[in-house]
Amino acid sequence: MLLKRIIILVIVGLTACARSDNGASPADAADIVFRGSNIITVDEAHAGATAVAVKGTDIVAVGSVDDVSKLVGDATRVVELGDRALVPGFIDAHGHMAFVARLVDFANLSSPPVGPVETIDDLVRILTQHIEASGAAPGEWVYGYGYDDSLLAENRHPNRDDLDRASTQHPIALMHVSGHLAAVNSAALAAKNVNSLSENPPGGVIRRRPGTSEPNGVMEELAAFQFVMNDFDKIDPARLQEMVRESVDIHASFGITTIQDGASTLADVTAMTDAAASKPFNADVVAFPMATTLDDETLDSIQPSAGYVGGFRVGGIKFMLDGSPQGRTAYLSEPYAEGPPGADADYRAYPAYPAEEFNPRIARLIEAGVPTLVHANGDGAIDMLIEGVASALEQTGPKDHRTVVIHAQLTREDQLHRYKELGLVPSYYAVHPFFWGDWHRKSFGDDRALFISPVARTAELGIPFSIHNDSPVVPPDVMRLMWVAVNRKTRSGFVLGADQRATPMQALHAVTLGAAYQYFEEDRKGSITPGKQADLVVLGANPLTVDPDTIKDIQIVETFARGKSIYRNKN
């Protein structure tokens, strides 16, 4: 009997330790192994790797095919890359995930290549069709997004009279492609009680009919937000959670595995927290509540999350100091070469947030160790940011604060040196040269326009940086973002500052490890390194070796987040 028990124990032990024909025991075997010659690790210590192993949520091995293949077991999925490339998961350095979610129910009024609108008549027609298709009852608000006056044949914003052609029975509010202006109809003006007696709000402008004080329906900055944002929190929470999940899936289809909500409302934070708690997000989502609408007590109560819960965390706080270059509301230190209609020759735009409020708030946040994003497009707004952070650091002493200069488009050479001195991290809106480069040449003149988003100079100075799409201003298409950063071609084909073109590797670094650094997550994300989270993207081709002008055409084949496939291209 004793001998029989011993034999059974030996058999059990041998079974537990047995290796598959491929070499790895079930306990040691990887879940996924990638093999190929186009693995771009963004990690100098593992450059030239030809295989990567994933187990659970993490990367467990990076090296040669011979070494990593020892982790292949019977249940291991082996991905033979062939001509395809493997890169780290893309990190959204700045975007508005909750806004992308809400746009599911908005009319798409974008111009090519994003949408079909080329004239104001096109816009009115599509808007009318949207109202009919939605079945909106009279009095119900109708929203649209993405119109771009710089691309309309009329070269102007639609006004209240244009939008009244679509409907006088529904309040209509259209968000400009920049997110910093709005066009509304007469019913919307009446609903918000905006009329000839209304004064411009601080940090905003109500544009008027020529020679009168009557609103023409075009709103700038904080004047626009009362029409396009104030009603957002009225969306049914359950529907908002559904929209958020749809937004995660949209981002995953572009290879994005860490997604930003870069101007969250408190309702957004609640919806995302609840959604993640009920069912974890497929990819990581990081929210930065907007400081502008928060009182000091609420602002001070917001603390960055220690880690992700269900794929969600609060990352810090967001400020907005000015508007947009394409909307000609970016705050400059010198006048625009060509300002908006009716602007004086010395027009420089204006701050969207007063320095006397920003400075003490940024100081408190840096002292408390709260990461902060600060929207600053124009060099005048960037000066405000630099002065605020410099003053804060005089009070706190040296800090690894990594305050992010969001957009940083009209950065001057002297401001780059201040970024380096103060530990500021620019996140460049590097897709702008294609979409609005020709417009910027008119708005700013060539001296400023050709230095917009100076990626190459930033890299030369050794300043950490990232690049972003600012979705939904443009779709979260990372390959197109990289293509623009590398080529800097405008719609007309003009190269907007050849000396500021990024190399393909610099562009890839900026959407992976550079963005991870911005989030204080470089130890966990951004490169294909053993021990890091298994956020990976399979691309249809190697972006470092293809003709740089074809980077935008590279397909996302499959996206992996935390070791799980979350998107696979059906083609």
Secondary structure by P-SEA (a helix, b strand, c coil): caaaaaaaaaaaaaaaaccccccccccccccbbbbcccccccccccccccbbbbcccccccccccccccccccccccccccccbbbbcccccccccaaaaaacccccccccccccccccaaaaaaaaaaaaaaacccccbbbbbcccccccccccccccaaaaaaaccccbbbbbcccccbbbbcaaaaaaaccccccccccccccccccccccccccccaaaaaaccccccccccaaaaaaaaaaaaaaaaaacccbbbcccccaaaaaaaaaaaaaccccbbbbbbcccccccaaaaaaccccccccccbbbcbbbbbcbbbccccccccccccccccccccccccccccccaaaaaaaaaaaaaabbbbbbbbccaaaaaaaaaaaaaaaaacccccccccccccccccaaaaaaaaaaccccccccccccccaaaaaaaccccccccccaaaaaaaaccccccccccccccccaaaaaaaaacccccccccccccccccaaaaaaaacaaaaaaacccccccccccccccbbbbccccccccccccccccccccccccccccccccc
